[in-house]
Amino acid sequence: MFNVGQRTAVAGAFKLAGYEGSLVVAPIVSEDERGFLLEPEAFRALGDREVLEQVLGQLLGRKVWVAERAEQLGQPAPFE
């Protein structure tokens, strides 16, 4: 899926935004989009989410969104 450099850069972007845990994504329904899911307390503690989404979009070359983890979003998968 993504190379080591991209995965490392994504982890670094999340770290700068205040999150250092494991990264999971919503079920993949389209290759041109990724949704990162965070536990509610981690989601609320994030820095500027819009800027983070823009940076992640540039790093991955896809539309990226970050959301609070919820059952209706489906079973998350590890970010790879």
N, C-alpha and C positions, 0 to 999 in steps of 0.2 A: 504494500500500500504506500506508505510514506517512508522516505529514507531517514537514516539516523540523524542527519543534520536538521531535517524538518521536525522530527519528534523532539529533539533537544531544544530547538528554538521555541516550539510550542510550550514545553515545560517551563522554559525561561520566561516567556511572556506571562504565563499564569503566575509564576513566582513573583514577578514584578507587580502583578495586580493583587498579590496577597494570598495566593493559594499554592500550596506545595504538595497536595495529596495525589493519589493516583487519578489518572484521567480516563473517563469513560465517555462514550458517545451514544447518542440515541440510535436505534436501529437504522441502518443505512437503506434508504429508499431511492436515493439518487447519488450518483458519483460526484455531482457538482455542488454538493452541500454536506456540511457536517454540523451536528448539534452536540455540544459538550454539556454534560449533565453533572451538576454538583449537588451535594447534600444541602438542605435548606440553610443551615447556619453558615456554611462556606459560601454559598451564593450571596447571602446578605452581607457578608464581610468583604466581598470583592471591591476592588477599587473601581475605576471608571469602566463599566462593562462595555459601553459602546466603543471606546477606544480599543479595548482588548479584542472585541470582535473584528474590528477593522485590521488590527495587526495580525490576528490569526488568519483572516481571509487573505492577506497579502502573503503570509508564509506558506499557506496551503494551496493558494490559487483556486479557492472555492468560496462560496457563500458560507459564512460561519455564524452560528448563534450559540449563546451560552444561556442555559436555563436551569431552574431549580428542578431537581430530580422528582418525578411524579409517576405514579403507576400508569396513567393514561398515555405517557410518552413511550411506553414499551420497555422491554428488557434491555438495559444498556450493555454495550460491548466494550472491551478495552480499546483504547486508542492505539492503533498500530500504524 
